[in-house]
Amino acid sequence: MNKPSMKFHGNVRELLSLDTVITIADNRTAIVENCTTIEECNEILSRVKSREFEIEIWGQDLSVSNFKTKSVAINGRIEKVVINRLPSKKEK
């Protein structure tokens, strides 16, 4: 009897939802999905890290909420978003 087999077509990262996703609603809320840590948060800067990126959100009256299931919501008046690729383990 033949055993059933599974084959993955396309990118496994997309299938497992490992990509960093940033959603910005107006200039009031930014949701970062698949983040690993909150590095810094004050009234003008929120910095979070994902597997591959460091995301800086600049603005006024910023606050962080909903840090669960590897997602974070940053609320306030968002003025600028900076995305920096982290060095890979091969580059270190």
Secondary structure, 3 states (H helix, E strand, C coil): CCCCCCCCCCCHHHHCCCCCEEEEECCCEEEEECEEEEEEECCCEEEEEECCEEEEEEEEEEEEEEEECCEEEEEEEEEEEEEEECCCCCCC
